[in-house]
Amino acid sequence: MKTICMILLLIVSSMSYSVFAHQGNGKGLPPGLQKKVDQGKPLPPGWQKKLSRGEILSQDLYLRGSIVVPLNNHGVISIQIQGTVIELYQASRQIINIFN
């Protein structure tokens, strides 16, 4: 548990991304919505539709998640965010699968 907390602290202190950091197109949330998310308000309905395999999960979303399946030997972790389970590589936060 301490290891996971330390890794999360390192991620928080060393990286800063918008809520939805997409590969290639670089789109994020509109400024007003980003402000609400930054204030800790809930994510909008349908946020899961903006995620897909191969994309990088933003730091903000990663930190909102709770660990469902701990880190395995392949560097894969599963987190749950508002009822959606996301399987990803912990080091890069690249999404492997999304389960609703």
C-alpha positions as CSV (number, residue, x, y, z in Angstrom):
1,M,0.0,0.0,0.0
2,K,2.9,2.4,0.8
3,T,4.4,1.7,-2.6
4,I,1.2,2.6,-4.4
5,C,0.8,5.8,-2.3
6,M,4.4,6.8,-3.1
7,I,3.9,6.1,-6.8
8,L,0.8,8.2,-6.8
9,L,2.6,11.1,-5.1
10,L,5.4,10.9,-7.6
11,I,2.9,11.1,-10.5
12,V,1.1,14.0,-8.9
13,S,4.3,15.9,-8.3
14,S,5.9,15.3,-11.6
15,M,3.2,15.5,-14.3
16,S,0.4,17.8,-15.2
17,Y,-2.1,17.0,-17.9
18,S,-5.6,18.1,-18.8
19,V,-8.5,15.8,-17.8
20,F,-8.6,14.1,-21.2
21,A,-5.1,14.0,-22.7
22,H,-5.7,12.3,-26.1
23,Q,-2.9,11.0,-28.2
24,G,-2.6,12.8,-31.5
25,N,-5.4,15.4,-31.4
26,G,-4.6,17.0,-28.0
27,K,-8.2,17.9,-27.3
28,G,-9.2,18.6,-23.7
29,L,-12.3,19.7,-22.0
30,P,-13.9,23.1,-22.6
31,P,-12.5,25.8,-20.2
32,G,-15.7,26.0,-18.1
33,L,-16.0,22.3,-17.7
34,Q,-12.3,22.0,-16.9
35,K,-12.8,24.6,-14.1
36,K,-15.6,22.5,-12.6
37,V,-13.5,19.3,-12.7
38,D,-10.6,21.2,-11.1
39,Q,-12.8,22.2,-8.3
40,G,-13.6,18.6,-7.5
41,K,-17.1,18.5,-8.9
42,P,-18.3,15.2,-10.5
43,L,-17.4,14.3,-14.1
44,P,-20.0,15.0,-16.7
45,P,-22.3,12.2,-17.9
46,G,-20.7,10.4,-20.9
47,W,-17.1,11.1,-20.0
48,Q,-16.4,7.4,-20.6
49,K,-17.2,7.8,-24.3
50,K,-14.2,10.1,-24.7
51,L,-11.8,7.3,-23.6
52,S,-10.6,4.5,-25.9
53,R,-7.9,1.8,-26.0
54,G,-4.4,3.0,-26.6
55,E,-5.1,6.5,-25.2
56,I,-3.4,7.9,-22.2
57,L,-5.6,8.3,-19.1
58,S,-5.2,11.8,-17.6
59,Q,-3.6,12.2,-14.2
60,D,-6.8,13.8,-12.9
61,L,-8.9,10.8,-13.9
62,Y,-6.3,8.4,-12.6
63,L,-6.2,10.1,-9.2
64,R,-10.1,9.9,-9.0
65,G,-10.0,6.1,-9.4
66,S,-9.8,3.5,-6.8
67,I,-7.7,0.4,-7.3
68,V,-9.7,-2.7,-8.1
69,V,-6.8,-5.0,-9.2
70,P,-3.4,-4.2,-7.9
71,L,-0.3,-3.9,-10.0
72,N,0.7,-7.2,-11.6
73,N,4.1,-8.5,-13.0
74,H,3.4,-6.9,-16.4
75,G,2.9,-3.4,-14.9
76,V,-0.9,-3.5,-15.4
77,I,-3.4,-2.1,-12.9
78,S,-7.2,-1.8,-12.9
79,I,-8.9,1.2,-11.4
80,Q,-12.6,2.1,-11.0
81,I,-13.9,5.6,-11.7
82,Q,-17.6,6.2,-11.1
83,G,-18.6,2.6,-11.9
84,T,-16.3,2.2,-14.9
85,V,-13.3,-0.2,-14.6
86,I,-10.2,0.8,-16.6
87,E,-7.3,-1.5,-17.1
88,L,-4.1,0.3,-17.9
89,Y,-0.3,0.2,-17.8
90,Q,0.5,2.0,-14.6
91,A,3.8,3.6,-15.7
92,S,2.4,5.3,-18.8
93,R,-1.3,5.2,-18.0
94,Q,-2.0,3.8,-21.5
95,I,-5.5,2.3,-21.5
96,I,-5.7,-1.4,-22.3
97,N,-9.4,-2.1,-21.7
98,I,-12.5,-0.2,-20.5
99,F,-15.3,-2.2,-18.7
100,N,-18.6,-0.6,-18.0
